[in-house]
Amino acid sequence: MDAATSLARWHAVVESRDPAGLPGLVAQDAVFRSPAVHTPQQGRDTVVGYLTAAFTVLGPALTYEREWLGEDSAVLQFRTEVGGLDVSGVDIITWDEDGLIADFTVMVRPAKGLQAVVEQMGAELLRMLEAAGS
């Protein structure tokens, strides 16, 4: 599957605002690199968890403004609002030969926006863990 097709699948799930479509986009051994966590997060379930939390925290106002497409990757520039702050950043996505997300890196600015994202992502991930445990 080519990057343009994989990117179209990503956009369709983002536009649906429904994280149920995420597992079908992510490779089993995928890696998620967050500006909020020091170490890369590995494995489909973990990556899907982070992306699901991001849908909740970033998703309602998220818009992609520009994109750059490579042979097996894309860089997507986004803008959103978190905690009343204007936040911008980039998603860097690399797909494997099956068109599944192999690596997903997020960068966010400004520092106050990143702090708001970190706080709200942490709270959402904790909420998700507590809901899964009950």
C-alpha positions as CSV (number, residue, x, y, z in Angstrom):
1,M,0.0,0.0,0.0
2,D,1.4,3.4,-0.9
3,A,1.7,6.4,1.5
4,A,-1.1,8.4,-0.1
5,T,-3.5,5.5,0.4
6,S,-2.4,5.0,4.0
7,L,-2.6,8.7,4.7
8,A,-6.2,8.8,3.3
9,R,-7.1,6.0,5.7
10,W,-5.6,8.0,8.6
11,H,-7.5,11.1,7.6
12,A,-10.8,9.1,7.4
13,V,-10.4,7.9,10.9
14,V,-9.4,11.4,12.2
15,E,-12.4,13.0,10.5
16,S,-14.7,10.4,11.9
17,R,-13.6,11.3,15.4
18,D,-14.1,7.6,16.2
19,P,-11.0,5.9,17.7
20,A,-12.6,2.5,17.0
21,G,-10.9,2.6,13.6
22,L,-7.4,3.0,15.0
23,P,-6.5,-0.6,15.6
24,G,-6.8,-1.4,11.9
25,L,-4.3,1.3,11.1
26,V,-1.5,0.4,13.5
27,A,1.1,-2.3,13.1
28,Q,1.6,-4.9,15.9
29,D,5.1,-3.6,16.6
30,A,4.4,0.1,16.2
31,V,6.2,2.8,18.1
32,F,4.7,6.1,19.5
33,R,7.0,9.0,20.3
34,S,5.3,11.6,22.5
35,P,6.6,15.0,23.5
36,A,5.3,14.1,27.0
37,V,7.0,10.8,27.6
38,H,10.8,10.3,27.7
39,T,10.9,6.8,26.1
40,P,9.2,5.5,23.0
41,Q,6.0,3.6,23.6
42,Q,5.8,0.3,21.9
43,G,3.2,-2.1,20.6
44,R,-0.2,-1.8,18.9
45,D,-2.3,-1.7,22.1
46,T,-0.1,1.0,23.6
47,V,0.1,3.1,20.4
48,V,-3.7,2.8,20.0
49,G,-4.2,3.9,23.6
50,Y,-2.1,7.0,23.2
51,L,-3.8,7.9,19.9
52,T,-7.2,7.3,21.5
53,A,-6.4,9.6,24.3
54,A,-5.1,12.2,21.7
55,F,-8.5,12.0,19.9
56,T,-10.1,13.0,23.2
57,V,-7.7,15.7,24.2
58,L,-6.7,17.2,20.7
59,G,-9.5,15.8,18.5
60,P,-12.5,18.1,18.9
61,A,-10.7,21.2,17.4
62,L,-7.9,19.4,15.5
63,T,-7.4,20.5,12.0
64,Y,-4.5,19.6,9.7
65,E,-3.2,22.7,7.9
66,R,-0.4,21.3,5.7
67,E,1.1,18.0,4.8
68,W,4.3,16.7,3.2
69,L,4.1,13.2,1.8
70,G,7.1,10.9,1.3
71,E,7.4,7.4,-0.1
72,D,6.5,5.6,3.2
73,S,5.8,8.6,5.5
74,A,4.1,11.9,6.0
75,V,4.5,15.0,8.1
76,L,1.2,16.6,9.0
77,Q,1.1,20.1,10.5
78,F,-1.9,20.6,12.9
79,R,-3.6,23.2,15.0
80,T,-6.0,22.7,17.9
81,E,-7.1,24.2,21.2
82,V,-6.3,22.6,24.5
83,G,-7.3,24.1,27.8
84,G,-8.1,27.4,26.1
85,L,-4.6,27.6,24.5
86,D,-3.8,27.6,20.8
87,V,-1.6,24.6,20.2
88,S,0.2,23.7,17.0
89,G,2.5,20.9,16.1
90,V,3.3,18.1,13.7
91,D,2.5,14.4,13.4
92,I,5.3,12.4,11.7
93,I,3.9,9.1,10.5
94,T,5.8,6.2,8.9
95,W,4.0,3.2,7.4
96,D,5.2,-0.3,7.0
97,E,5.0,-2.3,3.7
98,D,1.4,-3.3,4.6
99,G,0.3,0.3,5.0
100,L,0.1,0.1,8.7
101,I,1.5,2.8,11.1
102,A,5.0,1.6,12.2
103,D,6.1,4.9,13.8
104,F,4.1,7.9,15.0
105,T,6.0,10.9,16.4
106,V,4.3,14.0,17.8
107,M,5.8,17.4,18.3
108,V,3.9,20.3,20.0
109,R,4.4,24.0,20.6
110,P,4.4,26.4,22.4
111,A,5.7,25.3,25.8
112,K,2.5,26.4,27.5
113,G,0.5,24.4,25.0
114,L,2.7,21.4,25.5
115,Q,2.2,21.6,29.2
116,A,-1.6,21.7,28.7
117,V,-1.4,18.7,26.4
118,V,0.8,16.7,28.9
119,E,-1.6,17.4,31.7
120,Q,-4.8,16.5,29.8
121,M,-3.2,13.5,28.1
122,G,-2.1,12.2,31.5
123,A,-5.6,12.6,32.9
124,E,-7.2,10.9,29.9
125,L,-4.8,8.0,30.0
126,L,-5.4,7.5,33.7
127,R,-9.2,7.7,33.1
128,M,-8.8,5.1,30.3
129,L,-6.8,2.7,32.6
130,E,-9.3,3.1,35.4
131,A,-12.2,2.4,33.1
132,A,-10.4,-0.7,31.7
133,G,-9.8,-2.0,35.2
134,S,-13.4,-1.7,36.4
